Amino acid sequence: MAAAGPGGSGSGVASSSESVARRRLLVLSGHLRGAPETSLSASQCRGRAVPSAESPPSTFPKRRQEILKWNGWGYSDSKFLFNKKGQAEFTGKRYRLGGTALPLLKEWIEKNLGGSLEHKSIPKHVPKCELSSVLRELPSNHEEKQGVNILASLNISDVPPAVTNEEFLQDLKVTNIPYSQDAEDRIFRAHGHCLHELFLLREGMFKRVPDIVVWPECHDDVVKIVELACKHNVCIIPFGGGTSVSSALECPADEKRTIVSLDTSQMNRIHWIDEKNLTARVEAGIVGQDLEKRLAESGYCTGHEPDSMEFSTLGGWVATRASGMKKNVYGNIEDLVVHIKMVTPRGVIEKSCQGPRMSTGPDIHHFMLGSEGTLGVVTEVTIKIRPVPEYQKYGSVVFPNFERGVACLREVAKQRCAPASIRLMDNEQFQFGHALKPQVASIFTSLLDGLKKFYITKFKGFDPNILCVATLLFEGSREKVLQHEKQVYDIAAKFGYDLRVLPSNA
C-alpha cells in the first residue's frame, strides 16, 4: 500500500489498516504464546474434575519388557507355537483365541510362506524372562538348546555403550525424575515395530541406542527435561507406546551426543471431563485401552480405535496423525483434537483458548499433528468425547472378487452411508483369517460351517481362491443402526452376498 503524504486524505486509512493488522498479529501471537498454567481449570470450562493426585496404574510397568515382547509385537505370554500333534496353538488367556488349537494354520504357513517345522532356531538374544518358553519349543537334542547358557540373557557387551553427558545426568538427578541406564530398558526403546527393526533385534544389534531413559510424571517434568537437554546439548526422542512403523524411534548411528528416550507412560491422568461440551483433558502418555476404559466408567468414549490401540498412546496418535477403524463416524485424530500442549526447545506451545475451531490462522495444530516428535513433546491433549453407543452390530458381505468389493464400497461412499467401520479384505487376508479359525468343538457347528461353504462356493458359484469379504460395524441407537444396516445391505446386494441369511452362529 502506498503511503499518503502528511495531512493527506490517505493517512486515516493507513493508520486504520495498520491498527487492524496489529490486532490480527496480536491474535496470532496469542495462539502461539503459551498460556499460563492458571488460565484453565475444571471450573472455568465447566468440566468435572477427575481425581488424579497420582498417576493411576498403567497397563504397562516402567520395565515393559516384563510383560511385553522386547523383540516382537504384543505380550510375552501371547504367541503362536506348535504342539506335539503339529497343530498351531495360541498361548495366553488375554484373547479369545488363547489356549485354542488352530488346525489350519500350519498348512497355510507351509503353502504361503514356505515355512517348515523342521527348521527351528532361537533368537541371538533372549532375555531371561522369555527364555523358558523359547526352550520348550526346541527338541531336547537341539544344538542351540545345548548352548543355551551363553544365550540365557541379553549380552550386555553387544549393546552399544552409553554416551553419558555427566553434567546433564547430575542436573537430572536433582529434579528427582526417575531415569535408567539399564541395557534392557535402553534396547526396548531403541526401536518401533518395523519388520527390519524386529529382525535386527533377533539376529543382530543396533549400532546406536538411547543412552538414558527418563519417566516424567507430568507436564512440568517434561519442561525440566527439555530445558536441561537444551542446556547440555542433549538429544530427546519421545517414546509413547513404541508401536511406530516409520523408523521414527531409531537412533542415528553417527550421533555423538547423549540420546535421551523420554517415556511418557507415567503421564496417564484424565484431568477433567466436560460433560456439557463433550471434551476431556488428558495427559499424552495414556494408553488407548486405558483411555477408553476410564472414559467408559463415566459413560463416554473417543471412538478412536487404530489397530495399535491396545499399546499406542494418545500423544503417539497426535504425533503420528493417526487414523482409526471407526473414522467414518468419529473422524481421524485431527478431527478429535481440540487443544494440544507441546513442550519445545523454545518453550511451551499451545493455543490460548479451548475452542474447537478458529477462523484466524495459521493453525498451530496442523504442524504439531504428524510431527513424529521432531518439534517437541506432546504432554496434554483436549479431545472430543461421545456417549458410549447404545447399540453395536457386526456384519459381513462376501463378494465374488476384489473388483466387485471395491465397486460396492465406492457406491457406499457415494451415497455417504458408510457404517462406523467397513473393511474390505482381499483373498489373501481372507485365507489367512480362515487359517486362524479355532478347532470346532461342536459337531453341529462343524455341520453349519460345511453348509455355509457349500452354499457360497457351489450354490452361489464363488471361487474360494478369488472371493473377498467386507466386514462391517454399525454403532448408534438401535433404531438408527437397523435403518443404517438396511441401507448398506441393500447396496451390497447389488455387488455381493449378504451373509446374514446364513445362521448367525455358523
N, C-alpha and C positions, 0 to 999 in steps of 0.2 A: 504494500500500500504506500503510495506517495504521500509524504507529509506536507501539509499546507504551511504557508508562512505564518509568522507571528501575527496574531489577531485575525487570521484568515478564517473563513467560514468552516474549513475542514478541521480545525483544532478540536472542536467539541466532539466531532465524530471519531477522531483519532483517539482522544482520551477515553471516550466511551468504549471503543473497541479494545483498547489496552486494559481497561477495567474488567471487561468480560473475559479477556484472555487470562488475566491474573487470577480471577475467580476460578476459571477452569483448571489452571495449573495447581491452585490450592486444593481443589477437589482430587485431582490425580495424585498429588503428593500425599494427601491424606490416606488414599488407598494403599500407597506403598509404605507409609510410615507405620512402624509397629505401634499398636495401641497399647496403652498402659495395662498392666495386669488387672487393675481395679476397674477397667472400663466395662467389664462384662461379669455379670453374676446371674445365678439362677433366678433370683427375684426380678432382676431387670428384664429378663427375657420371658418372665412368667413361666419358667420351667420348674419341674420338680427335681430337686437335687437328689442325687443318688448317693447314699452313704459310701464313702470310699477313703477313709483316713489312711488306709494302707492298700497296696495293690492286692486285689483278690488273687487267689492261687490260679496260675495259668495252667492250661492243659500240658504245657511243656516246661520242665525244670530248666535251670540255667545250663546244666550239663545235659543237653538234649540227647547226646549220644547214649544216654542210659535207657531211653525208650524209643529213639528213632534210629534208623539205619544211617550210619555215618558215610556209607559209600553206595547208597541206593535210595529208592523212594519209599517213604512210609515208615510204619512202626517195625521195630526189630522182631516182634513176635508174629508178624503177619507176612507170610511168604509162601511161595509155591515149593513143594517138594514131591518126590515120588516115593510111594510106599513099596513094600516088598512085592506087591502084585503088579508093580509097574504103572499103577494109576497115580495121576496127579492129585495132590491134596492141597488145600489152602489152610494154613495154620492160624491159630489165634481164635479169640472169641469176640473180636471187635466188630466183625461184619457178619452178615447173614451167611456168607459163603464159608465162614470159618468152620473148620472141622469136617467139611464135606469132601467126598471124593468127586473128581472131575474126570470121568472115564474117556471123554473125547479129546482132552487137551493134548495128550501125548501124540496122538495121530496128527493133530493139527501142527504141532511143533515140528515133527519129522517131515511132514509134507511141505510146509510153507517156509520153514527156516533151515531145513537140513540138519536139525539138531539130532543128537544121539545120546541115549542114556549111558552108552559105553564110554563116552568121553566125560570125565569128571575132573575138576580141579578146584582148588580153593584160592581166594584172592591172595596176593602177595602180603597184604597187611590185614590182619584180623584182630580187632580189639578183643580183650578177654571176655567182655560181656556177650560177644556173639560167637565165641569160639566153640562152645559145646554144641550148639545147634548145627554149626558147619560140619563138625566132625561126625555127627550122626549120619550125615548124608554120604559119607565115604566108606568104601569097603574096608574091612579090618586090615587087609594086606596092602592097602593103597600106599604108594611110596611117599606121597605128601603127608599122609597121616602119621607115618613113622617119623617124619622130621618135624613134627608139629611144635616141639619145644622152641624151635627157632622162631616160629610164627605165632607164638602164644599171645603177643600183644603188638601194638604199633611200635615199630622200630624207631626209637627216638632219633637215632643217627641219620635216618632217611629224611626227617623233617628239616627243612631249611632252618638254620639258626635264626633266632630273633634278632632283629636290628633294633636295639633299645636306645632311645633317647633318654638318658638318665635324668636330665633336668625336667623333662615332661613327666617322667614317672614319679619323681619326687613331688612335683606340684599336684599330680593326680592323687597321690596318697593323702595329701592334706584335705582334699574335698570329701574323703570317705566314700567315694563312689566305688562300688565293687568292680574288681578287674581280675584278669587271669592271664598268665603267660604259659599255661599248660599246653603241651603239644596237641593233645586231642581236641581241646577247646579251639585252638587256632586252626587246625585242619578242618574241623567241622564247618567253620565259617569262611573257608577259602574258596568255596565253590557254590554253584547253584545245582540245577538238575539237568543240564545239557548232557546228551549221551557221551560226548567226548570227555566231559569232566568226570563222570562216573567211571568210565573205562580207565581213565588215567589214575584214579584213586585205587582201583582194584589191581592194576598192573604196574603202576609206577609211582610217581610222586610229582607234585607241582614244584616248579623252580622257585616260586615265591608264595608265601602265605602271610596272613596278618601276624603282626608281632605281639599285639596286645588285644585282648577282648575286654570291652567295658560294658557294664549293665546300668545305664542311667535309670532312675526310678520316677522321673518327672521331667517336665519341660525345662525347669531351672537347671537340672543336672546336665542336660544336653547343651544348654548355653555355656555352662562352665567348661565342658569338654571341648567345645568348638573354640572357645576363647583361648584355652591352653594350647590347642592344636595350632592356632594362628601364631601364638606367641613363640612356639618352639618349632615351627615349620614341620608339622606332622600331618600325615595324610589320614583321612577318615573315609571308611566305606560303611554306610548304613546297612544294617542287616535286620530283616524282618522275619519272614518265615523260611527264607533260604530256598524258595521254590523257583527262583529265576531261571529262565531258559534263554537268556540273551547274553550270557557270559559277563553280566554286569558285576558279579562278585569276584571275578578272577583278579588277582593282583598282577600288575605289570612286572615282568621278570627283571627288568632293569631299574626298578625303583629303589633308590638308595636310602630314602628317608624312612622313618618308622611309620608303619601302617597300622592304624587302629580300626578294629571291627567294632562298630557301635551297635550292640544288640539291644533292640527296643522292647524285648519280651516282657520286661518288668513294668512297662508303661502300658497298663491294660485296664485303666479305670473308665467307667462311664461317669462323666462329671455331672451331667443333668439330662433330663428328658423333658422336652417342651411338648406337652400333650395338646396344646392349642394350635401351635404352628406345625406340629408333627416333625420336629427335628430333635437331634440328640448331639451333645458334645462328647466326643470320645477320644481317648488317647490312642496314638497311632500304632502302638505295639500289640493291640488286642488281636487275637487270632479269630478268623472268621467264624469258626464254630462256637467260640466263647461269646462273641458279639451277639450272634443270633439267639443263643441260649439265654443270655441275660436280658435281652430286649423282650424275648418271649415271656419272661416272668412278669412283665408289665403289659403284655398283650400286643407287642409290636414286633416288627421285623424290618430289615432293609430290602429284602428281596434280591440282594446281590449275591449270586452264587456262581463264582468262577469254578472251574474244575479243581483248582487248588484250595478251595475254601477251607478244607479241613486243616490246612497247615499255614496258609498265607495270612498276612496281616492287613489291617485297614490302611496303614501307612504304605505298605507294599502295593496295594491296589491303586492308591493315588500316584505313587512314584512310577508305576508301570502302565498307567492309564488302562486299567483292567476292564474287561467285559465279562458279563455273567450269562449263565444259561437262560435266565428269565428276563433278559433285557427288553424283550418285546413289550412287557408291561411296566417294569421298574426302571428301565434305562441302563446305560453303562455308568461307570463310576463318575464320569464328568457330569452326568445328569443328576446324580445323587448328592454331589458336594455343594454345600452352601458356604463353607468357610474353611480355610486351611491356615494353620500356623506353621511356619518353617523357620528353622534356625540356619542362618548362612554365615559365612566369614565376615560379612558386612553388617550383621545384626539380625534381628528378628523381622521377618516379613509377614504381614497379614493385612487384610482389609480392615478398615476402621468401622465396619458395620457388619451385621449379620444378614443382610438382605439377600434373597436367592438370586436376584438379577439386578444389574445396573446398566443404564444406557451409556454412561460415560466409559471411556476405555483409555488405554488397553486394559484387559482383564488379566491381572497377575496370575490367576489360577491357570490360565492357558499355558504358561511356561512352567508352572510347578507340576502339573499333571504330565506324566510321562518323562519326567526329568531323570529318572533312574538313579537318584542320589548324587547327581553331578553338581547340583546347585546348592544343596543344603539337606538338612534332616527334617522331615515332616514329624511334628510332635503331637499335634492335636487337629482333629477334623470335626466340623459340624456337618452332619449328614441328614438327609431326609429319611423319615421312617414312615411306615404304614401299619395299620392294624393287621394282625395275623389273619390271612384269608380264612373265611368261614368254611370254604369247601375246596377240595382238590380232587381232580380226576385225571387219571392217566389213560393213554390210549396209543394205538399204533395203526399204521396203514402199510400194506405191502404193495410194492409196485413191480411190474414185470422186468423193468430195467432202470438204470440210473437216470436216463434221459426223461422218462416219464415222471420220476420222482421230482426232478428239478422243475419240470413244467408245472407240477402240482404246487410246489412251494412258491413258484413265481405267481401263480394265479391267486394264492392265498395272500401274498404280499400286495398284489394289485388291488384286491378288494379290502385291504387293510383290516384283516380279521385274524392276524396271527395270534395263536394262544401264547401263554406265558413262555413256553418253550416248545420249539419244533425243530427237530434234528433229523437230517437225512443221512443214513448210514449207507455207504456203498457195500458191494458184495463182500469185500474183504473184511470189513468191520462186522458185517452180519455173520460171516463164517466164524470169526473169532469169538463173537458173542455166543454163538451156538456151542463152540468148543468149551466155553466156561460154564455150560449148563450142568448143575449138580446131578448126581446119580438119583434116579427116580426110585422112591421107596414104595410107592403105591402102584399096584397093577392097574387100577382104574385110571390114574394119572398118565401112566405109560400108554394106555389104550387111547386116551384123548389126544396125546401128543402125536400118535400114529395117524389118527383120523385127521388132525389138523394138517400134517404134512401131506397126506394123500389128497385132501381137498384142494390145497393150494397148487401142488405140483401136477396132479393128474386131472382133476376136475377143471381147475382154472387154467392149467397149462403153463404155469410159471416155471422157468428153468431155475433150479436152486443154485446154479453156478453164475447166474446173472441177476436175479432178483435183488431188490434192496428194500429197506424198511425205514419209515419215518416214525419217530417216537414223539408223542405229544403230551403236554401237561397244561391243563386248564385250571385257573385259580380265580376265586371271587365268591360272590354269593351263589347259592345253589341254583337259583333261577337263572342268573346270567350265565353261569357255567354251562347249564344244559342248553340254553339258546345258542351260545357260542359254539359248543360242541357240534350241534346240528348243522350250523353254517359251514364249519370247516369240513365235516364229513360229507356234506352234500357236494362240496368242491372236489374232495378226494375221490369220490365215487366215479368221477369222470376220467380219472387217471390210473387208479389202482383199486385195491380191495380192502375194505374196512374189516379189520379182524374182530370187531365187536360181535359179529354174527356167530363167531365160534364160542364155545363155552369159556366163560371168564376165568375159570380155574385151570384151564388147559395150559 
